Each structure stands twice: as structure tokens, then as C-alpha cells.
């Protein structure tokens, strides 16, 4: 299933995407849907997608992100390839949806970068799960842009502000349920800025697979339904360009992952 969270004249809801339309479900909350499941009798009024405002699929309880999970990305920034996952947290308040605007204060940062990523949505409580069973705890997958203020990242020596500013975690536009993506290590990720391709990678190139990450994280944290894991970005970020390139006023950045769709956001400097 491909699901969206949307706003329409009838209110907000979760819709099952059917071509260019969305059939409303009885539940308006993705976490409730994880617990209750979807049955045919739940399908209600059908809305044309072009009459809906697409919202973030959910506001996660936790966002756990993985740094340098693609070897070429680590190397392009002259970092060592990590021997184990490099884990950091992103603020849930950073989440915005498809079509929303990425904003930042020019006085705060001048080096705003893109990072297209596969995002994993946890569907069942997971604690100390094994590598073999880890994917059974996935509800679905969506797209993330782990927007990064590189100057803050360098200056702060840790990543809380650089990765967690308001609007710095676009998610969406849709969630594709896990049964539609049996192998999350076989997806193409393409990021463009103003229509120019910047990243073109595959989840096959992750150092640590989705199943490994879930097992690893669940040994440290209880993963709850609605928690999100950002799995790292391929090479091609702006900081690594020669000369470096960053997002600016009016920039439009899109991240596309096959099967899931395309996440697009414009940029505004305050």
C-alpha cells in the first residue's frame, strides 16, 4: 500500500493512494493504522490528489539518524569509513512535508546542504531484536532530506543544531508499506537541486543495512511504533563539490526514491 496524510476541505486524514486519487481511511493517525491495520470496509470518500494538501506522513516520536553510512559519502568528506553505525538524533520539530519550505536564518548558517535518504518507519515495539527478525518490525518506508548546516556542524563539534533546526527534516510524500518493498537494499536514490542531479546512489551501497541498523539501535533504545530511522545519504552532497555548493534563497531540492515517489521542497532565507 501507498499511504499519504493529507488535508482536504473535509479535514485531515490518511488516504490509500489509488492512481491520482486517495481513498480516505477510517483512521486519521498513522500510529492507529499500524495497530488496527487496513481493511476494505474502512475505505471512504475518494479525493483527487490535486485537491489535497500533502502533510508529513507523521510526526515521529523519535528520529534516529545514521551518519556516513555510504563509504563514498564518508570519503568525499575526507572522513574515515565507520566501523559501526554513527548514531545521532534529529528533533521531531524539524519535520515538514512535501511542498513545505525549508527555512533558516542567514545570520545563523550560510552552508545549508542536502542529504537524500531512505527513511524507515517502525511499526511494532522493538527491543533487542535480532538481525534476522528486524525487518518484521518495519511498518513502511518514506523519503527524507536530512538537511544539514555544515558550518554549525563544524563549529559545534556535534550535530544537534546542524541537523535539527526547524524545517530541516522534510519527510514524505508517501509511506509505502513494507510488503511492497521486501528488499530495502535495492532502491535507487536521486537528489536534484534546481533540476540538476547531485546524488545518484543505491541503498545497496549502505555500509550497514536496514535490518542491521534496527537490530543495532534496538539494543540501545526501545523503538516504538512511529519512530523513524534515517539511514544515511549517498555521495554527492554540496560540501564535497569543488567549489562547495549550498542551498540558498529560492533553491528547490527534490529527493526521489523508486517505488516511493519524490519529495520536493523550496528554500527560504530569513
N, C-alpha and C positions, 0 to 999 in steps of 0.2 A: 504494500500500500504506500501511496504517497500522500502525506498529510500536510495541511497548512493551518496556521492560526491566522484568522482574518477578522477584519471589521467591515460590517455592511450596515445598511440602513436598519436591518433587523437586530443589530447588536454585534457582539463578538462571539466567535465560535471556532471550533475545529472542523475542518472540512476534508473530505476524501476527494482528492483530485481525480476527475474523470475528464480527460482531454482538456478543453478550455473552460471547464466548469468545476465547481466544488459542491459536493453534496454534504449538507450540514449533518453533524453527528449530535447525538443526544448530550454528550459531554462537551463542555466548553473549555476543559482544562486537560492538558496533555497527561499530567500525572494520573488523573482519574481514568483516563483512557487506558493507561498502562495496566491499571488494576482491573478494570472492567472488561477490556477487550472491545472489539468492534463486531457487531452482528448486523445482518442486513436490515433487521427491523428498526435499527437506530437511524437509518438514513432518512433525512428530512428534506427540507426545501433545497433546491439546487440554485446556486448563484453563479452567474458568469464571472470568471476570474477578473475580467477587466472592469468589473463594477465593485471589486473588493480592494480594500487596503490590506496588504500583507503585513502581518505583525511578526515579531520574533517568535519562533516556534514555542519557546518557553523562556521564563527567567529561571536559570538554574539555581539549585541550592548551593552547589559548589562548581567552580570551573577549575579543573586541574590541567595544567598545560605542560607540554614536554618541549624542552629546548634542544636544538641541534640533533634532531632525530633522523636527519638525512646527512650522510657523510659529506656529500658535495657542498651542502649548505655550511656545515662546520668549517670545511676547508676554505670556502670562498671568503669567510670572515677571519681566516687565519686562527681558528680555534682547533683544539685537539678533538678528535672524534671521541665522544664519551664512552667509557667502559660500562656505565649503567645509566638508566634514564635520568636526565636533568629535569627535576620537577619544580614547578613554581605555580602559584595561584593567581588567578585573574578575578577582579571584582565582578560580581553579578551586575552591579550598577553600570558596568561598561557595555552591557548588551544593548544592541539596537538591531533593527530588522532590515530586510531588503528594501532599498529605496530611501532609507533614512540617511541623514547626513553625519559624516564623521567630522567632529569639530575639535579645535584646540586653540589655546591662546598662543599667539605668535610670541609673546614675551616669555612663555614657558618652554616651548620647544620649537625648533626650526628644522628638525630632522625626523619627520614622520614617514615611516616606512610601511610597506605592505608585506604580509605573510599569508598566502593562501594555504588553508589546511582542511583536512578531513576532521570532522567533529563527531564524537561518539556519545550517544545518549544512553545512559544506564536505565534499565527498565525494572530491575529487581535488586533488592538489598544484597550487596556483595561484601563479604568479609573473609579474607584469607582463602580466596578461591584459587583453584589450580589453573595452570596454563591451558590444560585440555578442556576445561569446562567454562573458561572465561567468556567466550562469545555467547554462551547461553544467557548471560546477564545483560546483553545489549538489546535495547528496545529498537533503536534505529540509528540512522546516520544523517548528518546535515553538513553544511558548509560553514566554515569560519574564516574570518580575516583577522589574524592576530596582529592588529595594528600596533606598531612599536615606535616609541620616541627614542631614537638611538642616542641622542645627546644626553637625555635623562638616564638611559641605561648605563652609559659610560660614567656619568657624573655621580650617580647614586651608588654604584658598585653592586646594586641588586635591582630587581626588575619590577617592584611593586608599582611604582608610579609609571614607569615607562610602558608597561603593558596594561595598566589598569585604569587609565584616565577614562572619564565618562565618554561614551560612544566608541571606545577603542576595541570593542568585540562584536562586530557585526556577525549575526547568525541567520541562517536560512537559505533560501526562502522556504524550502520544504523539508520535511523529515521523511526519509524512505525507510520503511521498516526492515528489520534485519533479515527477514525471509527473502527479501528482494535483492539483498547483497550478501550472498553466502560466503564470499571471499573478499573482505575489505582490503586485502593486499593486492588488488588487481584493478585499481581505479586511476584514471588519468586526472591530474590537477593542472589547470591552466589559469594563470593570472595575467590580466591585461590592465594597463593604465592608459587612459585616453585612447583606447583601441589598439595599443601597441603591446604585443606579447612580451611579458617579462619573465614569467615562470612557466615551465612545461615539464612536469615530472610525473612520477607514478608512485603510488603507495607501495608498490613492490620494492621500492628503494629505501623504505624505512629501515633503520638500524634495529629498532625494537618494534615488533608487530603489535597490532591492536590487542590481541589476546595476551601477549607478554605484558603490555602496559597495564591492562586491567588486573592481572594477577599480581603484578608488582605493586601497584597502588593500593590494592585491597589488603595488602599486608601492613600498610601504614595507616590507612583511613578506611572507615566504613563508607562504601559507595552506596548512595541512596537513589531510588527512582527519581529521575530528573536531573541528576548530576551529569556534568558534561566533561569529557576529556578532549582536549585539543592535542592532536597527535604529531605536531611539528610541521615544518614547511620545507619544500624542496629548494634547491639553489635558484638564484635569480632575484634576490632582494636588492633594493635600491642602494643600500650602503656598500654593497660589493661592486657596484658599477664603477667604471673608470671614465670620467669622474663620477662620484656618487650622485644618485638621483633620489629625490624625495618628493612626497606628495605636497601639493600646495593648493592655494585658493582655486576652486573650480575643478580640481582633478577628479576624474571618475575612475574608480578601481572596481574591477569585476573578477570574481573567482568562480570558475566553472569546474564542476566535478561530474564526470559522466554518470548517468543514471539519476543523480540527484537534481541537477539543474545549475542555475547561475545566480550568484549573489552579487548585487551591484549597489555601490554607494558613492555618492559625490562627497566632496570635501569643502570645508569652510574654515577659514582662519578668523578668530575672534579678536 
